[in-house]
Amino acid sequence: MLLKDQLMNLLMKERLLPEGSSVSVLPADPVAEPQGRIEVPISDRCLDLGYNPNTKQLLRIGQVAAAFYRARHGRPPQKREQFVGGTTRMVNVYTADDLSILDSAIHSVIGD
């Protein structure tokens, strides 16, 4: 199901791009290549840090990250439509500029 969700997300992104554009393969490290990935999913950042969170932990990390984001920026994070569990949902969007927020949220939920 996860693979199907990822495929549907790629197809949805391509559908929303202006004519003549295409979806490119994105680098694993958003900081290393600034023109690469614009959005950083929480699950990808967890893997980058060596964690393999369960669904409950991912949900909690998302809640904590949103609270940290609101505290820093004075507004909630932007949302976009994404396939999750076989259906579309609106999820918070974080960028490479928000890595410190994501890292703090991940460490506060999973800890070391």
C-alpha positions in Angstrom: 0.0 0.0 0.0 2.9 2.4 0.8 4.3 1.9 -2.7 0.9 2.5 -4.2 0.6 5.7 -2.2 4.0 6.9 -3.3 3.1 6.2 -7.0 -0.2 8.0 -6.7 1.6 11.0 -5.1 4.1 11.1 -8.0 1.2 11.0 -10.5 -0.7 13.7 -8.7 2.4 16.0 -8.7 2.8 15.5 -12.4 -0.8 16.2 -13.0 -0.5 19.5 -11.1 2.7 20.7 -12.9 2.5 23.3 -15.7 2.5 21.8 -19.2 6.0 21.0 -20.4 7.3 20.3 -16.9 8.1 16.9 -15.4 8.7 15.4 -12.0 12.4 14.8 -11.4 14.1 12.3 -9.1 14.9 14.0 -5.9 18.1 13.8 -3.9 18.2 12.0 -0.5 19.7 14.9 1.3 17.8 18.2 0.8 20.5 20.3 2.4 23.2 19.0 0.1 21.5 20.0 -3.1 19.4 23.2 -2.8 17.8 22.8 -6.2 16.6 19.3 -5.3 13.7 18.3 -3.1 11.5 21.2 -1.9 9.4 19.2 0.5 10.7 17.0 3.3 8.3 14.3 4.5 8.6 13.5 8.2 9.0 9.8 7.5 12.0 10.5 5.2 13.7 12.8 7.8 13.2 10.1 10.4 15.0 7.6 8.2 17.8 10.1 7.5 18.3 10.3 11.2 18.4 6.5 11.6 14.9 6.1 13.1 12.1 3.8 11.9 9.0 5.2 13.6 5.6 3.4 13.7 2.4 5.0 12.5 1.5 6.3 16.0 4.9 7.9 16.4 4.7 9.5 13.0 1.3 11.1 13.8 2.7 12.4 17.1 5.8 13.8 15.4 3.5 15.6 13.0 1.5 17.1 15.8 4.7 18.3 17.7 6.3 19.6 14.5 3.2 21.6 13.6 3.2 23.1 17.2 6.9 24.0 16.8 6.3 25.5 13.4 3.4 27.6 14.7 5.6 28.8 17.6 8.4 29.8 15.2 6.4 31.3 12.3 3.2 32.5 14.0 1.1 30.5 11.6 0.4 26.8 10.8 2.4 25.0 8.2 1.1 24.9 4.7 -0.8 21.7 3.6 -1.0 19.7 0.4 -3.0 16.7 -0.7 -1.1 13.4 -0.3 -2.1 9.7 -0.6 -2.0 8.1 2.9 -3.3 4.7 3.6 -4.9 4.4 0.1 -6.8 7.7 0.4 -6.0 11.4 -0.1 -5.5 13.6 3.0 -4.2 17.0 3.6 -0.8 16.8 5.2 1.5 19.5 6.6 4.4 20.5 4.3 7.9 21.2 5.6 10.9 22.4 3.6 14.7 22.1 4.0 14.5 25.4 5.9 12.4 23.5 8.5 14.8 20.7 9.2 15.6 22.0 12.7 11.9 21.9 13.5 11.5 18.4 12.2 14.6 17.2 14.0 13.4 18.7 17.3 10.0 17.1 16.9 11.5 13.7 16.1 13.9 13.8 19.0 11.1 14.9 21.4 8.8 12.0 20.4 11.4 9.2 19.8 14.2 10.5 21.9 17.7 9.0 22.1 
